[in-house]
Amino acid sequence: MKEDLQQKRLKYEIAEELGLLPKLLEKGWAGLTAKESGMVGGLMSKRSGKK
């Protein structure tokens, strides 16, 4: 459960860094394009050390 919270926090942190947080808060994760979601996921993988 703690890991889920850390992952969620990281996801929002990355979205904010990419300038996607306003769009995310307005429309939710489904409102992001595939490219935007991929950028978030890619950075999450990179930071967590997974490929």
N, CA, C, O and CB atoms as a CASP TS submission, in Angstrom:
PFRMAT TS
TARGET T0000
AUTHOR 0000-0000-0000
METHOD Language model
MODEL 1
PARENT N/A
ATOM      1  N   MET     1       0.830  -1.192   0.000  1.00  0.00           N
ATOM      2  CA  MET     1       0.000   0.000   0.000  1.00  0.00           C
ATOM      3  C   MET     1       0.878   1.262   0.000  1.00  0.00           C
ATOM      4  O   MET     1       0.590   2.231  -0.702  1.00  0.00           O
ATOM      5  CB  MET     1      -0.946  -0.005   1.220  1.00  0.00           C
ATOM      6  N   LYS     2       1.939   1.230   0.790  1.00  0.00           N
ATOM      7  CA  LYS     2       2.843   2.377   0.849  1.00  0.00           C
ATOM      8  C   LYS     2       3.463   2.637  -0.518  1.00  0.00           C
ATOM      9  O   LYS     2       3.639   3.788  -0.920  1.00  0.00           O
ATOM     10  CB  LYS     2       3.943   2.146   1.898  1.00  0.00           C
ATOM     11  N   GLU     3       3.793   1.558  -1.232  1.00  0.00           N
ATOM     12  CA  GLU     3       4.386   1.688  -2.559  1.00  0.00           C
ATOM     13  C   GLU     3       3.386   2.305  -3.545  1.00  0.00           C
ATOM     14  O   GLU     3       3.776   3.095  -4.405  1.00  0.00           O
ATOM     15  CB  GLU     3       4.859   0.314  -3.068  1.00  0.00           C
ATOM     16  N   ASP     4       2.121   1.956  -3.427  1.00  0.00           N
ATOM     17  CA  ASP     4       1.089   2.542  -4.289  1.00  0.00           C
ATOM     18  C   ASP     4       1.023   4.045  -4.097  1.00  0.00           C
ATOM     19  O   ASP     4       0.908   4.792  -5.068  1.00  0.00           O
ATOM     20  CB  ASP     4      -0.282   1.913  -4.002  1.00  0.00           C
ATOM     21  N   LEU     5       1.093   4.489  -2.865  1.00  0.00           N
ATOM     22  CA  LEU     5       1.052   5.911  -2.568  1.00  0.00           C
ATOM     23  C   LEU     5       2.285   6.612  -3.130  1.00  0.00           C
ATOM     24  O   LEU     5       2.183   7.718  -3.661  1.00  0.00           O
ATOM     25  CB  LEU     5       0.950   6.140  -1.058  1.00  0.00           C
ATOM     26  N   GLN     6       3.440   5.978  -3.014  1.00  0.00           N
ATOM     27  CA  GLN     6       4.672   6.553  -3.551  1.00  0.00           C
ATOM     28  C   GLN     6       4.596   6.659  -5.073  1.00  0.00           C
ATOM     29  O   GLN     6       5.019   7.660  -5.650  1.00  0.00           O
ATOM     30  CB  GLN     6       5.890   5.706  -3.134  1.00  0.00           C
ATOM     31  N   GLN     7       4.058   5.631  -5.718  1.00  0.00           N
ATOM     32  CA  GLN     7       3.915   5.650  -7.177  1.00  0.00           C
ATOM     33  C   GLN     7       2.962   6.760  -7.612  1.00  0.00           C
ATOM     34  O   GLN     7       3.222   7.471  -8.582  1.00  0.00           O
ATOM     35  CB  GLN     7       3.411   4.285  -7.688  1.00  0.00           C
ATOM     36  N   LYS     8       1.870   6.896  -6.892  1.00  0.00           N
ATOM     37  CA  LYS     8       0.889   7.930  -7.221  1.00  0.00           C
ATOM     38  C   LYS     8       1.498   9.319  -7.046  1.00  0.00           C
ATOM     39  O   LYS     8       1.293  10.205  -7.876  1.00  0.00           O
ATOM     40  CB  LYS     8      -0.370   7.783  -6.342  1.00  0.00           C
ATOM     41  N   ARG     9       2.239   9.501  -5.972  1.00  0.00           N
ATOM     42  CA  ARG     9       2.893  10.779  -5.711  1.00  0.00           C
ATOM     43  C   ARG     9       3.895  11.099  -6.823  1.00  0.00           C
ATOM     44  O   ARG     9       3.958  12.230  -7.303  1.00  0.00           O
ATOM     45  CB  ARG     9       3.599  10.757  -4.337  1.00  0.00           C
ATOM     46  N   LEU    10       4.674  10.096  -7.227  1.00  0.00           N
ATOM     47  CA  LEU    10       5.651  10.271  -8.291  1.00  0.00           C
ATOM     48  C   LEU    10       4.958  10.631  -9.605  1.00  0.00           C
ATOM     49  O   LEU    10       5.431  11.492 -10.347  1.00  0.00           O
ATOM     50  CB  LEU    10       6.492   8.998  -8.460  1.00  0.00           C
ATOM     51  N   LYS    11       3.856   9.979  -9.882  1.00  0.00           N
ATOM     52  CA  LYS    11       3.115  10.239 -11.114  1.00  0.00           C
ATOM     53  C   LYS    11       2.651  11.693 -11.178  1.00  0.00           C
ATOM     54  O   LYS    11       2.792  12.344 -12.213  1.00  0.00           O
ATOM     55  CB  LYS    11       1.910   9.296 -11.222  1.00  0.00           C
ATOM     56  N   TYR    12       2.105  12.197 -10.087  1.00  0.00           N
ATOM     57  CA  TYR    12       1.656  13.592 -10.050  1.00  0.00           C
ATOM     58  C   TYR    12       2.836  14.562 -10.097  1.00  0.00           C
ATOM     59  O   TYR    12       2.750  15.623 -10.716  1.00  0.00           O
ATOM     60  CB  TYR    12       0.822  13.847  -8.789  1.00  0.00           C
ATOM     61  N   GLU    13       3.922  14.199  -9.450  1.00  0.00           N
ATOM     62  CA  GLU    13       5.125  15.039  -9.454  1.00  0.00           C
ATOM     63  C   GLU    13       5.664  15.193 -10.883  1.00  0.00           C
ATOM     64  O   GLU    13       6.021  16.292 -11.308  1.00  0.00           O
ATOM     65  CB  GLU    13       6.216  14.432  -8.528  1.00  0.00           C
ATOM     66  N   ILE    14       5.716  14.094 -11.602  1.00  0.00           N
ATOM     67  CA  ILE    14       6.204  14.128 -12.983  1.00  0.00           C
ATOM     68  C   ILE    14       5.243  14.920 -13.866  1.00  0.00           C
ATOM     69  O   ILE    14       5.679  15.708 -14.706  1.00  0.00           O
ATOM     70  CB  ILE    14       6.381  12.694 -13.534  1.00  0.00           C
ATOM     71  N   ALA    15       3.957  14.718 -13.684  1.00  0.00           N
ATOM     72  CA  ALA    15       2.964  15.472 -14.464  1.00  0.00           C
ATOM     73  C   ALA    15       3.141  16.968 -14.234  1.00  0.00           C
ATOM     74  O   ALA    15       3.035  17.760 -15.171  1.00  0.00           O
ATOM     75  CB  ALA    15       1.524  15.040 -14.087  1.00  0.00           C
ATOM     76  N   GLU    16       3.407  17.348 -13.008  1.00  0.00           N
ATOM     77  CA  GLU    16       3.631  18.761 -12.697  1.00  0.00           C
ATOM     78  C   GLU    16       4.892  19.272 -13.391  1.00  0.00           C
ATOM     79  O   GLU    16       4.890  20.365 -13.957  1.00  0.00           O
ATOM     80  CB  GLU    16       3.742  18.968 -11.173  1.00  0.00           C
ATOM     81  N   GLU    17       5.956  18.492 -13.348  1.00  0.00           N
ATOM     82  CA  GLU    17       7.214  18.891 -13.988  1.00  0.00           C
ATOM     83  C   GLU    17       7.044  19.073 -15.493  1.00  0.00           C
ATOM     84  O   GLU    17       7.692  19.928 -16.097  1.00  0.00           O
ATOM     85  CB  GLU    17       8.302  17.853 -13.710  1.00  0.00           C
ATOM     86  N   LEU    18       6.175  18.272 -16.093  1.00  0.00           N
ATOM     87  CA  LEU    18       5.939  18.351 -17.534  1.00  0.00           C
ATOM     88  C   LEU    18       4.915  19.419 -17.910  1.00  0.00           C
ATOM     89  O   LEU    18       4.614  19.614 -19.088  1.00  0.00           O
ATOM     90  CB  LEU    18       5.481  17.012 -18.050  1.00  0.00           C
ATOM     91  N   GLY    19       4.382  20.107 -16.899  1.00  0.00           N
ATOM     92  CA  GLY    19       3.386  21.150 -17.166  1.00  0.00           C
ATOM     93  C   GLY    19       2.001  20.602 -17.453  1.00  0.00           C
ATOM     94  O   GLY    19       1.162  21.302 -18.020  1.00  0.00           O
ATOM     95  N   LEU    20       1.751  19.356 -17.068  1.00  0.00           N
ATOM     96  CA  LEU    20       0.476  18.708 -17.352  1.00  0.00           C
ATOM     97  C   LEU    20      -0.508  18.753 -16.189  1.00  0.00           C
ATOM     98  O   LEU    20      -1.655  18.330 -16.334  1.00  0.00           O
ATOM     99  CB  LEU    20       0.715  17.289 -17.738  1.00  0.00           C
ATOM    100  N   LEU    21      -0.081  19.253 -15.056  1.00  0.00           N
ATOM    101  CA  LEU    21      -0.924  19.202 -13.864  1.00  0.00           C
ATOM    102  C   LEU    21      -2.244  19.959 -14.024  1.00  0.00           C
ATOM    103  O   LEU    21      -3.281  19.430 -13.622  1.00  0.00           O
ATOM    104  CB  LEU    21      -0.168  19.759 -12.688  1.00  0.00           C
ATOM    105  N   PRO    22      -2.261  21.169 -14.591  1.00  0.00           N
ATOM    106  CA  PRO    22      -3.561  21.842 -14.753  1.00  0.00           C
ATOM    107  C   PRO    22      -4.542  21.025 -15.601  1.00  0.00           C
ATOM    108  O   PRO    22      -5.717  20.903 -15.254  1.00  0.00           O
ATOM    109  CB  PRO    22      -3.359  23.216 -15.390  1.00  0.00           C
ATOM    110  N   LYS    23      -4.057  20.477 -16.697  1.00  0.00           N
ATOM    111  CA  LYS    23      -4.904  19.651 -17.570  1.00  0.00           C
ATOM    112  C   LYS    23      -5.361  18.396 -16.828  1.00  0.00           C
ATOM    113  O   LYS    23      -6.514  17.981 -16.944  1.00  0.00           O
ATOM    114  CB  LYS    23      -4.142  19.261 -18.866  1.00  0.00           C
ATOM    115  N   LEU    24      -4.455  17.806 -16.073  1.00  0.00           N
ATOM    116  CA  LEU    24      -4.754  16.598 -15.317  1.00  0.00           C
ATOM    117  C   LEU    24      -5.831  16.858 -14.264  1.00  0.00           C
ATOM    118  O   LEU    24      -6.759  16.064 -14.107  1.00  0.00           O
ATOM    119  CB  LEU    24      -3.485  16.064 -14.654  1.00  0.00           C
ATOM    120  N   LEU    25      -5.703  17.957 -13.557  1.00  0.00           N
ATOM    121  CA  LEU    25      -6.680  18.279 -12.518  1.00  0.00           C
ATOM    122  C   LEU    25      -8.043  18.624 -13.110  1.00  0.00           C
ATOM    123  O   LEU    25      -9.079  18.381 -12.490  1.00  0.00           O
ATOM    124  CB  LEU    25      -6.178  19.438 -11.668  1.00  0.00           C
ATOM    125  N   GLU    26      -8.032  19.190 -14.312  1.00  0.00           N
ATOM    126  CA  GLU    26      -9.296  19.562 -14.958  1.00  0.00           C
ATOM    127  C   GLU    26      -9.995  18.360 -15.587  1.00  0.00           C
ATOM    128  O   GLU    26     -11.209  18.202 -15.458  1.00  0.00           O
ATOM    129  CB  GLU    26      -9.047  20.624 -16.023  1.00  0.00           C
ATOM    130  N   LYS    27      -9.216  17.508 -16.274  1.00  0.00           N
ATOM    131  CA  LYS    27      -9.813  16.437 -17.075  1.00  0.00           C
ATOM    132  C   LYS    27      -9.541  15.031 -16.562  1.00  0.00           C
ATOM    133  O   LYS    27     -10.176  14.076 -17.010  1.00  0.00           O
ATOM    134  CB  LYS    27      -9.323  16.537 -18.466  1.00  0.00           C
ATOM    135  N   GLY    28      -8.609  14.893 -15.634  1.00  0.00           N
ATOM    136  CA  GLY    28      -8.244  13.567 -15.141  1.00  0.00           C
ATOM    137  C   GLY    28      -7.251  12.893 -16.069  1.00  0.00           C
ATOM    138  O   GLY    28      -6.883  13.442 -17.107  1.00  0.00           O
ATOM    139  N   TRP    29      -6.819  11.697 -15.686  1.00  0.00           N
ATOM    140  CA  TRP    29      -5.808  10.982 -16.469  1.00  0.00           C
ATOM    141  C   TRP    29      -6.320  10.640 -17.857  1.00  0.00           C
ATOM    142  O   TRP    29      -5.535  10.589 -18.805  1.00  0.00           O
ATOM    143  CB  TRP    29      -5.379   9.709 -15.748  1.00  0.00           C
ATOM    144  N   ALA    30      -7.612  10.405 -17.999  1.00  0.00           N
ATOM    145  CA  ALA    30      -8.190  10.062 -19.306  1.00  0.00           C
ATOM    146  C   ALA    30      -8.137  11.246 -20.268  1.00  0.00           C
ATOM    147  O   ALA    30      -8.250  11.064 -21.480  1.00  0.00           O
ATOM    148  CB  ALA    30      -9.642   9.592 -19.139  1.00  0.00           C
ATOM    149  N   GLY    31      -7.965  12.450 -19.740  1.00  0.00           N
ATOM    150  CA  GLY    31      -7.908  13.641 -20.574  1.00  0.00           C
ATOM    151  C   GLY    31      -6.541  13.891 -21.199  1.00  0.00           C
ATOM    152  O   GLY    31      -6.396  14.782 -22.036  1.00  0.00           O
ATOM    153  N   LEU    32      -5.537  13.111 -20.801  1.00  0.00           N
ATOM    154  CA  LEU    32      -4.205  13.268 -21.383  1.00  0.00           C
ATOM    155  C   LEU    32      -4.124  12.485 -22.691  1.00  0.00           C
ATOM    156  O   LEU    32      -4.795  11.468 -22.866  1.00  0.00           O
ATOM    157  CB  LEU    32      -3.107  12.793 -20.392  1.00  0.00           C
ATOM    158  N   THR    33      -3.298  12.973 -23.597  1.00  0.00           N
ATOM    159  CA  THR    33      -3.077  12.244 -24.840  1.00  0.00           C
ATOM    160  C   THR    33      -2.188  11.035 -24.570  1.00  0.00           C
ATOM    161  O   THR    33      -1.571  10.925 -23.511  1.00  0.00           O
ATOM    162  CB  THR    33      -2.441  13.163 -25.914  1.00  0.00           C
ATOM    163  N   ALA    34      -2.133  10.137 -25.541  1.00  0.00           N
ATOM    164  CA  ALA    34      -1.271   8.961 -25.404  1.00  0.00           C
ATOM    165  C   ALA    34       0.189   9.393 -25.255  1.00  0.00           C
ATOM    166  O   ALA    34       0.945   8.798 -24.487  1.00  0.00           O
ATOM    167  CB  ALA    34      -1.434   8.018 -26.625  1.00  0.00           C
ATOM    168  N   LYS    35       0.572  10.420 -25.988  1.00  0.00           N
ATOM    169  CA  LYS    35       1.949  10.914 -25.910  1.00  0.00           C
ATOM    170  C   LYS    35       2.250  11.448 -24.513  1.00  0.00           C
ATOM    171  O   LYS    35       3.305  11.161 -23.948  1.00  0.00           O
ATOM    172  CB  LYS    35       2.190  12.012 -26.962  1.00  0.00           C
ATOM    173  N   GLU    36       1.316  12.228 -23.959  1.00  0.00           N
ATOM    174  CA  GLU    36       1.520  12.796 -22.622  1.00  0.00           C
ATOM    175  C   GLU    36       1.590  11.696 -21.568  1.00  0.00           C
ATOM    176  O   GLU    36       2.453  11.721 -20.691  1.00  0.00           O
ATOM    177  CB  GLU    36       0.391  13.783 -22.278  1.00  0.00           C
ATOM    178  N   SER    37       0.683  10.736 -21.660  1.00  0.00           N
ATOM    179  CA  SER    37       0.691   9.611 -20.714  1.00  0.00           C
ATOM    180  C   SER    37       1.979   8.810 -20.837  1.00  0.00           C
ATOM    181  O   SER    37       2.540   8.356 -19.839  1.00  0.00           O
ATOM    182  CB  SER    37      -0.522   8.694 -20.952  1.00  0.00           C
ATOM    183  N   GLY    38       2.438   8.645 -22.069  1.00  0.00           N
ATOM    184  CA  GLY    38       3.678   7.916 -22.304  1.00  0.00           C
ATOM    185  C   GLY    38       4.878   8.620 -21.713  1.00  0.00           C
ATOM    186  O   GLY    38       5.789   7.978 -21.191  1.00  0.00           O
ATOM    187  N   MET    39       4.881   9.944 -21.793  1.00  0.00           N
ATOM    188  CA  MET    39       5.990  10.704 -21.204  1.00  0.00           C
ATOM    189  C   MET    39       6.010  10.509 -19.694  1.00  0.00           C
ATOM    190  O   MET    39       7.073  10.320 -19.103  1.00  0.00           O
ATOM    191  CB  MET    39       5.873  12.210 -21.552  1.00  0.00           C
ATOM    192  N   VAL    40       4.835  10.556 -19.067  1.00  0.00           N
ATOM    193  CA  VAL    40       4.753  10.354 -17.617  1.00  0.00           C
ATOM    194  C   VAL    40       5.224   8.944 -17.265  1.00  0.00           C
ATOM    195  O   VAL    40       6.043   8.762 -16.364  1.00  0.00           O
ATOM    196  CB  VAL    40       3.303  10.587 -17.107  1.00  0.00           C
ATOM    197  N   GLY    41       4.699   7.947 -17.985  1.00  0.00           N
ATOM    198  CA  GLY    41       5.078   6.562 -17.720  1.00  0.00           C
ATOM    199  C   GLY    41       6.558   6.295 -17.954  1.00  0.00           C
ATOM    200  O   GLY    41       7.196   5.565 -17.197  1.00  0.00           O
ATOM    201  N   GLY    42       7.090   6.888 -19.000  1.00  0.00           N
ATOM    202  CA  GLY    42       8.506   6.705 -19.306  1.00  0.00           C
ATOM    203  C   GLY    42       9.403   7.266 -18.215  1.00  0.00           C
ATOM    204  O   GLY    42      10.385   6.639 -17.816  1.00  0.00           O
ATOM    205  N   LEU    43       9.059   8.441 -17.743  1.00  0.00           N
ATOM    206  CA  LEU    43       9.853   9.038 -16.661  1.00  0.00           C
ATOM    207  C   LEU    43       9.686   8.277 -15.352  1.00  0.00           C
ATOM    208  O   LEU    43      10.626   8.179 -14.563  1.00  0.00           O
ATOM    209  CB  LEU    43       9.458  10.500 -16.461  1.00  0.00           C
ATOM    210  N   MET    44       8.490   7.738 -15.120  1.00  0.00           N
ATOM    211  CA  MET    44       8.288   6.920 -13.912  1.00  0.00           C
ATOM    212  C   MET    44       9.190   5.691 -13.957  1.00  0.00           C
ATOM    213  O   MET    44       9.822   5.334 -12.963  1.00  0.00           O
ATOM    214  CB  MET    44       6.799   6.489 -13.775  1.00  0.00           C
ATOM    215  N   SER    45       9.242   5.049 -15.124  1.00  0.00           N
ATOM    216  CA  SER    45      10.086   3.859 -15.278  1.00  0.00           C
ATOM    217  C   SER    45      11.556   4.210 -15.080  1.00  0.00           C
ATOM    218  O   SER    45      12.296   3.493 -14.407  1.00  0.00           O
ATOM    219  CB  SER    45       9.877   3.224 -16.665  1.00  0.00           C
ATOM    220  N   LYS    46      11.958   5.318 -15.674  1.00  0.00           N
ATOM    221  CA  LYS    46      13.355   5.734 -15.585  1.00  0.00           C
ATOM    222  C   LYS    46      13.749   6.007 -14.134  1.00  0.00           C
ATOM    223  O   LYS    46      14.826   5.608 -13.689  1.00  0.00           O
ATOM    224  CB  LYS    46      13.598   6.983 -16.447  1.00  0.00           C
ATOM    225  N   ARG    47      12.879   6.684 -13.407  1.00  0.00           N
ATOM    226  CA  ARG    47      13.195   7.049 -12.009  1.00  0.00           C
ATOM    227  C   ARG    47      13.133   5.870 -11.070  1.00  0.00           C
ATOM    228  O   ARG    47      13.853   5.835 -10.072  1.00  0.00           O
ATOM    229  CB  ARG    47      12.250   8.117 -11.519  1.00  0.00           C
ATOM    230  N   SER    48      12.286   4.903 -11.370  1.00  0.00           N
ATOM    231  CA  SER    48      12.175   3.760 -10.474  1.00  0.00           C
ATOM    232  C   SER    48      13.209   2.690 -10.795  1.00  0.00           C
ATOM    233  O   SER    48      13.322   1.696 -10.078  1.00  0.00           O
ATOM    234  CB  SER    48      10.781   3.170 -10.549  1.00  0.00           C
ATOM    235  N   GLY    49      13.966   2.891 -11.876  1.00  0.00           N
ATOM    236  CA  GLY    49      15.028   1.964 -12.231  1.00  0.00           C
ATOM    237  C   GLY    49      14.553   0.751 -13.002  1.00  0.00           C
ATOM    238  O   GLY    49      15.312  -0.199 -13.195  1.00  0.00           O
ATOM    239  N   LYS    50      13.291   0.773 -13.451  1.00  0.00           N
ATOM    240  CA  LYS    50      12.739  -0.334 -14.220  1.00  0.00           C
ATOM    241  C   LYS    50      12.801   0.004 -15.696  1.00  0.00           C
ATOM    242  O   LYS    50      12.790   1.171 -16.087  1.00  0.00           O
ATOM    243  CB  LYS    50      11.290  -0.642 -13.790  1.00  0.00           C
ATOM    244  N   LYS    51      12.866  -1.036 -16.504  1.00  0.00           N
ATOM    245  CA  LYS    51      12.841  -0.837 -17.960  1.00  0.00           C
ATOM    246  C   LYS    51      11.569  -1.341 -18.543  1.00  0.00           C
ATOM    247  O   LYS    51      11.370  -1.257 -19.755  1.00  0.00           O
ATOM    248  CB  LYS    51      14.010  -1.521 -18.626  1.00  0.00           C
TER
END
